[in-house]
């Protein structure tokens, strides 16, 4: 079995009385683009700081590129990271920032710098001071700094925040190229779930410091199929009528809504069937599967469990 790039076991982290991470587990395989999803305060940034050694461990184990965090100096040389915001010296140019980073990494010659600048598309801005770059250009400079030494593993914390649609698309394409051309494994978090869905191959959903669900993109697509959502006044009767008529597969999503996971059905026939059976249909619409919907449904279910347990 191939060794994981990152393996996190039973990690807990507390700040005073606040539990940022609780018995957290995560596994990232070589070649993954792993999308980490969670609300503000869920523990995403805390986790990334633990992985990179920016925050001390309290409980549990983290193994990065085969080394235990805490004594993983060799592993740290093989990763790149942008956590919270790209860091660059404002008065230095793009090229000067990269030269300084090259010195810190012990890299000689200009080939690494030229390759990084070319890869992120900043050739025309190489002599421009960082303070004069646009937000999208600053994000690309941050990415150039993080990939300068050709890391095996890249950690990106909200890298597309504030970018316009074209900037998001450019950044997404850069990440795909990193993964496919340079074989870089990537851990990325973002609140923009549509973009995360476009680039990620696996997902981890974190809620209140706990890993709620891990799944591949294929598993997400299977669990999140599109279909028709029917809103009715009598859900038990509606499901009985549809079951007897062989309509399906379907599932009750809440007190008044049913999701029919079959887009080939004729909605007008189902609507007539329900009305003739004495069911009041107030809405009948087509639904496309999305990461946002899956995430919200999962978190709503998790909150319901926590309320019951409380």
VOPAGU-2260 file (C-alpha; in pm, 1 decimal, decimal comma):
REM VOPAGU-2260
SITE   aa  ch    i         X         Y         Z
SITE  UNK   A    0       0,0       0,0       0,0
SITE  UNK   A    1     136,6     342,2     -95,5
SITE  UNK   A    2     252,0     553,7     196,7
SITE  UNK   A    3      28,5     850,0     275,3
SITE  UNK   A    4     170,7    1197,3     220,8
SITE  UNK   A    5     -14,0    1310,8     533,5
SITE  UNK   A    6    -162,5    1093,4     806,8
SITE  UNK   A    7    -337,0    1252,4    1106,2
SITE  UNK   A    8    -448,9    1036,1    1397,4
SITE  UNK   A    9    -661,0    1140,0    1695,5
SITE  UNK   A   10    -534,6    1499,2    1703,4
SITE  UNK   A   11    -683,8    1739,5    1956,7
SITE  UNK   A   12    -594,4    2105,1    2005,7
SITE  UNK   A   13    -731,3    2343,3    2265,8
SITE  UNK   A   14    -690,4    2717,1    2323,2
SITE  UNK   A   15    -799,8    2786,9    2679,0
SITE  UNK   A   16   -1148,4    2639,2    2700,0
SITE  UNK   A   17   -1201,3    2644,3    2321,4
SITE  UNK   A   18   -1156,6    2305,2    2154,4
SITE  UNK   A   19   -1027,8    2384,4    1806,4
SITE  UNK   A   20    -976,8    2019,2    1706,9
SITE  UNK   A   21   -1132,2    1713,1    1868,4
SITE  UNK   A   22    -998,8    1360,4    1800,0
SITE  UNK   A   23    -933,3    1462,8    1441,0
SITE  UNK   A   24    -835,6    1211,0    1172,5
SITE  UNK   A   25    -735,3    1269,3     810,3
SITE  UNK   A   26    -543,4    1084,4     540,9
SITE  UNK   A   27    -405,6    1232,8     217,6
SITE  UNK   A   28    -260,6    1005,0     -49,2
SITE  UNK   A   29       5,9    1091,3    -302,1
SITE  UNK   A   30    -148,6    1265,5    -603,7
SITE  UNK   A   31    -456,1    1394,7    -419,1
SITE  UNK   A   32    -592,4    1744,4    -445,4
SITE  UNK   A   33    -765,0    1732,6    -110,6
SITE  UNK   A   34   -1036,6    1993,7     -52,8
SITE  UNK   A   35   -1088,4    2076,9     314,8
SITE  UNK   A   36   -1435,9    2218,2     379,6
SITE  UNK   A   37   -1570,3    2382,6     694,0
SITE  UNK   A   38   -1721,8    2698,4     837,7
SITE  UNK   A   39   -1517,8    2976,0    1000,9
SITE  UNK   A   40   -1376,2    2842,8    1326,8
SITE  UNK   A   41   -1412,9    2479,7    1221,8
SITE  UNK   A   42   -1038,2    2421,4    1273,5
SITE  UNK   A   43    -897,5    2431,3     918,6
SITE  UNK   A   44    -625,0    2691,5     977,6
SITE  UNK   A   45    -536,6    2541,1    1316,5
SITE  UNK   A   46    -485,6    2206,8    1145,0
SITE  UNK   A   47    -258,7    2357,0     879,3
SITE  UNK   A   48     -49,2    2532,6    1142,1
SITE  UNK   A   49      -5,2    2203,4    1329,4
SITE  UNK   A   50     106,4    2027,0    1009,8
SITE  UNK   A   51     367,8    2293,3     932,0
SITE  UNK   A   52     491,7    2323,5    1289,7
SITE  UNK   A   53     362,0    2680,2    1333,9
SITE  UNK   A   54     156,5    2564,5    1633,2
SITE  UNK   A   55     270,8    2305,7    1889,8
SITE  UNK   A   56     107,6    1963,6    1912,2
SITE  UNK   A   57     -95,7    1877,4    2220,1
SITE  UNK   A   58    -248,8    1535,6    2156,2
SITE  UNK   A   59    -237,5    1280,3    1876,2
SITE  UNK   A   60       8,5    1217,5    1594,9
SITE  UNK   A   61      72,7    1374,3    1254,7
SITE  UNK   A   62     295,0    1195,5    1004,8
SITE  UNK   A   63     411,0    1411,7     713,9
SITE  UNK   A   64     599,4    1249,8     424,2
SITE  UNK   A   65     696,3     962,2     650,5
SITE  UNK   A   66     817,8    1174,5     945,6
SITE  UNK   A   67     640,5    1245,5    1272,4
SITE  UNK   A   68     554,0    1612,6    1321,3
SITE  UNK   A   69     774,6    1750,9    1595,6
SITE  UNK   A   70    1086,4    1595,4    1444,9
SITE  UNK   A   71    1012,4    1642,4    1077,0
SITE  UNK   A   72    1276,1    1887,8     955,4
SITE  UNK   A   73    1344,3    1689,2     637,8
SITE  UNK   A   74     972,4    1670,3     558,0
SITE  UNK   A   75     929,4    2046,0     607,4
SITE  UNK   A   76    1190,6    2108,4     337,4
SITE  UNK   A   77     971,2    1915,2      95,3
SITE  UNK   A   78     651,8    2115,7     143,4
SITE  UNK   A   79     523,5    2460,0      44,3
SITE  UNK   A   80     248,6    2654,4     219,4
SITE  UNK   A   81      31,9    2963,2     206,2
SITE  UNK   A   82    -150,7    2992,7     537,7
SITE  UNK   A   83    -394,0    3282,3     602,6
SITE  UNK   A   84    -237,1    3512,2     339,2
SITE  UNK   A   85      61,2    3517,9     101,2
SITE  UNK   A   86     371,5    3667,3     265,3
SITE  UNK   A   87     594,0    3891,5      52,9
SITE  UNK   A   88     815,8    4191,4     119,6
SITE  UNK   A   89     619,0    4491,4      -6,2
SITE  UNK   A   90     917,5    4698,5    -123,5
SITE  UNK   A   91    1088,6    4412,6    -302,9
SITE  UNK   A   92    1005,7    4317,6    -659,1
SITE  UNK   A   93     863,2    3980,7    -761,4
SITE  UNK   A   94    1210,6    3866,1    -864,8
SITE  UNK   A   95    1375,9    3996,8    -547,4
SITE  UNK   A   96    1120,6    3820,9    -326,3
SITE  UNK   A   97    1191,9    3495,6    -504,8
SITE  UNK   A   98    1571,5    3546,5    -484,9
SITE  UNK   A   99    1544,2    3591,8    -108,9
SITE  UNK   A  100    1331,6    3277,7     -81,1
SITE  UNK   A  101    1582,2    3086,7    -296,9
SITE  UNK   A  102    1860,6    3182,1     -54,1
SITE  UNK   A  103    1649,7    3061,1     239,9
SITE  UNK   A  104    1596,4    2726,4      63,8
SITE  UNK   A  105    1964,2    2695,7     -28,9
SITE  UNK   A  106    1891,2    2710,0    -401,9
SITE  UNK   A  107    2163,3    2840,3    -632,8
SITE  UNK   A  108    2128,0    2977,3    -983,6
SITE  UNK   A  109    1836,5    3157,6   -1141,6
SITE  UNK   A  110    1664,7    2859,0   -1304,4
SITE  UNK   A  111    1434,4    2795,7   -1005,4
SITE  UNK   A  112    1328,5    3160,9   -1002,4
SITE  UNK   A  113    1270,5    3175,5   -1376,1
SITE  UNK   A  114    1067,9    2853,6   -1370,2
SITE  UNK   A  115     847,8    2975,2   -1083,0
SITE  UNK   A  116     782,6    3314,6   -1242,4
SITE  UNK   A  117     702,3    3153,9   -1576,0
SITE  UNK   A  118     476,8    2889,7   -1421,1
SITE  UNK   A  119     252,6    3143,3   -1241,5
SITE  UNK   A  120     254,5    3387,4   -1532,9
SITE  UNK   A  121     432,7    3684,4   -1373,5
SITE  UNK   A  122     703,9    3742,8   -1634,9
SITE  UNK   A  123     574,4    4090,3   -1714,5
SITE  UNK   A  124     571,2    4179,1   -1343,2
SITE  UNK   A  125     906,3    4035,2   -1237,0
SITE  UNK   A  126    1053,5    4385,6   -1173,4
SITE  UNK   A  127     735,2    4519,2   -1006,6
SITE  UNK   A  128     731,2    4576,4    -630,0
SITE  UNK   A  129     493,2    4348,3    -443,3
SITE  UNK   A  130     295,6    4644,9    -309,4
SITE  UNK   A  131     201,6    4744,2    -665,3
SITE  UNK   A  132      60,7    4403,3    -761,9
SITE  UNK   A  133    -311,1    4336,5    -791,1
SITE  UNK   A  134    -472,5    4086,7    -551,7
SITE  UNK   A  135    -463,5    3813,1    -813,2
SITE  UNK   A  136     -98,3    3885,0    -890,6
SITE  UNK   A  137     -12,1    3878,4    -519,3
SITE  UNK   A  138    -179,5    3537,8    -491,7
SITE  UNK   A  139      27,2    3416,3    -785,4
SITE  UNK   A  140     344,3    3553,1    -623,9
SITE  UNK   A  141     252,1    3366,1    -305,6
SITE  UNK   A  142     209,8    3049,5    -508,7
SITE  UNK   A  143     545,4    3109,2    -682,7
SITE  UNK   A  144     716,5    3146,9    -343,8
SITE  UNK   A  145     556,1    2825,8    -216,6
SITE  UNK   A  146     651,5    2614,0    -521,4
SITE  UNK   A  147     997,5    2763,7    -583,2
SITE  UNK   A  148    1176,2    2460,9    -435,8
SITE  UNK   A  149     952,4    2208,2    -617,7
SITE  UNK   A  150     770,6    2075,4    -308,6
SITE  UNK   A  151     611,9    1730,2    -293,8
SITE  UNK   A  152     323,3    1863,6     -86,0
SITE  UNK   A  153     152,1    2203,0    -100,5
SITE  UNK   A  154     -77,4    2349,1     167,6
SITE  UNK   A  155    -308,8    2635,2      66,9
SITE  UNK   A  156    -536,7    2811,9     313,9
SITE  UNK   A  157    -814,3    3008,0     135,2
SITE  UNK   A  158    -591,2    3095,2    -164,0
SITE  UNK   A  159    -873,5    3225,6    -386,4
SITE  UNK   A  160   -1038,4    3463,0    -137,5
SITE  UNK   A  161   -1108,0    3798,1    -300,6
SITE  UNK   A  162   -1027,3    3688,2    -654,0
SITE  UNK   A  163   -1262,0    3776,5    -938,4
SITE  UNK   A  164   -1401,7    3492,8   -1156,6
SITE  UNK   A  165   -1118,1    3512,2   -1411,1
SITE  UNK   A  166    -860,8    3512,5   -1130,0
SITE  UNK   A  167   -1024,7    3205,2    -975,8
SITE  UNK   A  168   -1015,9    3023,0   -1307,9
SITE  UNK   A  169    -647,5    3108,2   -1358,2
SITE  UNK   A  170    -559,1    2991,6   -1007,8
SITE  UNK   A  171    -760,6    2671,7   -1054,6
SITE  UNK   A  172    -571,4    2594,1   -1376,0
SITE  UNK   A  173    -238,5    2655,6   -1201,3
SITE  UNK   A  174    -329,2    2406,4    -927,9
SITE  UNK   A  175    -429,6    2143,7   -1182,8
SITE  UNK   A  176    -101,2    2194,8   -1367,1
SITE  UNK   A  177      94,0    2163,7   -1042,2
SITE  UNK   A  178     -81,9    1839,5    -964,7
SITE  UNK   A  179     -64,4    1687,1   -1312,5
SITE  UNK   A  180     265,8    1819,5   -1451,3
SITE  UNK   A  181     478,0    1845,1   -1135,0
SITE  UNK   A  182     297,1    1564,6    -944,4
SITE  UNK   A  183     242,9    1788,3    -642,1
SITE  UNK   A  184      -2,3    1665,0    -378,8
SITE  UNK   A  185    -219,3    1952,6    -254,6
SITE  UNK   A  186    -425,6    2030,5      55,7
SITE  UNK   A  187    -653,3    2328,5      -7,5
SITE  UNK   A  188    -929,5    2498,6     190,9
SITE  UNK   A  189   -1184,3    2745,7      56,9
SITE  UNK   A  190   -1526,9    2888,8     133,2
SITE  UNK   A  191   -1599,0    2898,3    -240,4
SITE  UNK   A  192   -1722,9    2542,8    -274,6
SITE  UNK   A  193   -1795,2    2559,9    -647,8
SITE  UNK   A  194   -1425,5    2628,1    -710,6
SITE  UNK   A  195   -1317,6    2362,6    -462,0
SITE  UNK   A  196   -1537,4    2110,8    -643,8
SITE  UNK   A  197   -1378,5    2202,0    -979,1
SITE  UNK   A  198   -1022,7    2131,0    -864,3
SITE  UNK   A  199   -1037,8    1866,0    -588,0
SITE  UNK   A  200   -1015,0    1488,4    -625,2
SITE  UNK   A  201   -1102,3    1414,7    -260,0
SITE  UNK   A  202   -1288,6    1605,3       8,7
SITE  UNK   A  203   -1285,5    1625,6     387,9
SITE  UNK   A  204   -1570,9    1798,7     568,3
SITE  UNK   A  205   -1480,0    1937,1     909,7
SITE  UNK   A  206   -1733,2    2068,7    1160,9
SITE  UNK   A  207   -1652,9    2211,4    1504,7
SITE  UNK   A  208   -1308,3    2056,4    1507,3
SITE  UNK   A  209   -1416,5    1706,5    1402,3
SITE  UNK   A  210   -1388,0    1529,1    1068,0
SITE  UNK   A  211   -1748,7    1457,6     968,9
SITE  UNK   A  212   -1694,2    1296,1     629,2
SITE  UNK   A  213   -1417,6    1203,4     383,3
SITE  UNK   A  214   -1504,9    1106,8      26,6
SITE  UNK   A  215   -1371,6    1106,2    -327,2
SITE  UNK   A  216   -1517,3    1321,7    -603,1
SITE  UNK   A  217   -1679,4    1013,9    -757,9
SITE  UNK   A  218   -1835,5     920,9    -423,4
SITE  UNK   A  219   -1964,4    1276,8    -385,9
SITE  UNK   A  220   -2120,5    1268,9    -733,4
SITE  UNK   A  221   -2285,5     934,5    -660,0
SITE  UNK   A  222   -2426,6    1055,7    -327,3
SITE  UNK   A  223   -2530,5    1390,3    -468,3
SITE  UNK   A  224   -2721,2    1292,7    -780,9
SITE  UNK   A  225   -2954,4    1539,1    -941,5
SITE  UNK   A  226   -3327,6    1481,3    -965,7
SITE  UNK   A  227   -3665,0    1638,5    -893,2
SITE  UNK   A  228   -3765,3    1796,0    -562,5
SITE  UNK   A  229   -4138,7    1772,3    -485,0
SITE  UNK   A  230   -4287,0    1981,8    -205,3
SITE  UNK   A  231   -4612,7    1834,7     -70,0
SITE  UNK   A  232   -4854,6    1874,2     219,8
SITE  UNK   A  233   -4862,8    1502,3     306,2
SITE  UNK   A  234   -4527,2    1328,6     272,8
SITE  UNK   A  235   -4631,6     979,7     395,6
SITE  UNK   A  236   -4921,4     966,6     149,2
SITE  UNK   A  237   -4707,2    1098,4    -136,2
SITE  UNK   A  238   -4436,5     836,0     -79,5
SITE  UNK   A  239   -4699,1     561,4     -59,3
SITE  UNK   A  240   -4851,9     668,8    -393,2
SITE  UNK   A  241   -4512,5     691,6    -566,4
SITE  UNK   A  242   -4400,7     357,8    -424,3
SITE  UNK   A  243   -4714,0     183,4    -548,1
SITE  UNK   A  244   -4670,0     342,6    -893,2
SITE  UNK   A  245   -4307,1     233,0    -914,4
SITE  UNK   A  246   -4168,2     587,5    -909,1
SITE  UNK   A  247   -3814,7     596,7    -778,4
SITE  UNK   A  248   -3567,4     585,3    -638,2
SITE  UNK   A  249   -3667,6     865,6    -402,3
SITE  UNK   A  250   -3599,1     986,4     -49,2
SITE  UNK   A  251   -3766,1    1217,8     199,2
SITE  UNK   A  252   -3531,1    1511,6     260,8
SITE  UNK   A  253   -3743,7    1699,6     515,8
SITE  UNK   A  254   -4101,0    1722,1     649,5
SITE  UNK   A  255   -4251,3    1837,5     320,5
SITE  UNK   A  256   -3990,7    1758,0      50,6
SITE  UNK   A  257   -3910,8    1445,4    -146,9
SITE  UNK   A  258   -3612,6    1405,8    -379,7
SITE  UNK   A  259   -3679,7    1178,1    -678,2
SITE  UNK   A  260   -3338,9    1058,7    -803,6
SITE  UNK   A  261   -3449,4     988,1   -1159,2
SITE  UNK   A  262   -3422,6    1265,7   -1416,4
SITE  UNK   A  263   -3570,6    1052,8   -1696,2
SITE  UNK   A  264   -3921,0    1056,5   -1543,6
SITE  UNK   A  265   -4196,3    1282,7   -1675,3
SITE  UNK   A  266   -4261,9    1539,7   -1396,8
SITE  UNK   A  267   -4610,2    1620,6   -1528,1
SITE  UNK   A  268   -4716,0    1256,5   -1490,7
SITE  UNK   A  269   -4583,5    1237,9   -1134,1
SITE  UNK   A  270   -4753,5    1566,7   -1050,1
SITE  UNK   A  271   -5088,6    1436,8   -1186,1
SITE  UNK   A  272   -5042,8    1107,9   -1001,9
SITE  UNK   A  273   -4996,7    1284,5    -668,3
SITE  UNK   A  274   -5285,1    1528,7    -718,2
SITE  UNK   A  275   -5521,4    1247,2    -818,4
SITE  UNK   A  276   -5417,2    1063,7    -502,9
SITE  UNK   A  277   -5519,9    1358,9    -284,7
SITE  UNK   A  278   -5176,3    1515,6    -229,9
SITE  UNK   A  279   -5137,3    1893,1    -257,5
SITE  UNK   A  280   -4821,5    1970,9    -459,0
SITE  UNK   A  281   -4694,9    2324,0    -389,5
SITE  UNK   A  282   -4364,8    2299,7    -579,6
SITE  UNK   A  283   -4204,7    2069,8    -834,4
SITE  UNK   A  284   -3857,7    2162,3    -956,3
SITE  UNK   A  285   -3545,4    2011,2   -1101,4
SITE  UNK   A  286   -3239,2    2000,3    -877,0
SITE  UNK   A  287   -2878,6    1982,7    -983,2
SITE  UNK   A  288   -2634,7    1815,2    -747,6
SITE  UNK   A  289   -2377,0    2045,7    -588,0
SITE  UNK   A  290   -2104,5    2037,7    -324,4
SITE  UNK   A  291   -2280,5    2322,9    -141,3
SITE  UNK   A  292   -2604,0    2128,0    -111,0
SITE  UNK   A  293   -2425,5    1813,3       2,7
SITE  UNK   A  294   -2225,9    2009,3     260,3
SITE  UNK   A  295   -2530,3    2192,5     400,1
SITE  UNK   A  296   -2735,2    1872,6     425,1
SITE  UNK   A  297   -2449,6    1694,6     601,6
SITE  UNK   A  298   -2395,6    1978,2     851,2
SITE  UNK   A  299   -2770,0    2007,9     920,0
SITE  UNK   A  300   -2774,2    1636,9     998,9
SITE  UNK   A  301   -2468,8    1671,7    1220,6
SITE  UNK   A  302   -2625,9    1963,7    1410,4
SITE  UNK   A  303   -2942,4    1759,8    1463,0
SITE  UNK   A  304   -2738,6    1471,9    1609,7
SITE  UNK   A  305   -2554,3    1709,0    1842,9
SITE  UNK   A  306   -2882,3    1865,6    1957,5
SITE  UNK   A  307   -3025,8    1520,8    2037,7
SITE  UNK   A  308   -2707,8    1418,1    2221,8
SITE  UNK   A  309   -2711,4    1742,7    2421,7
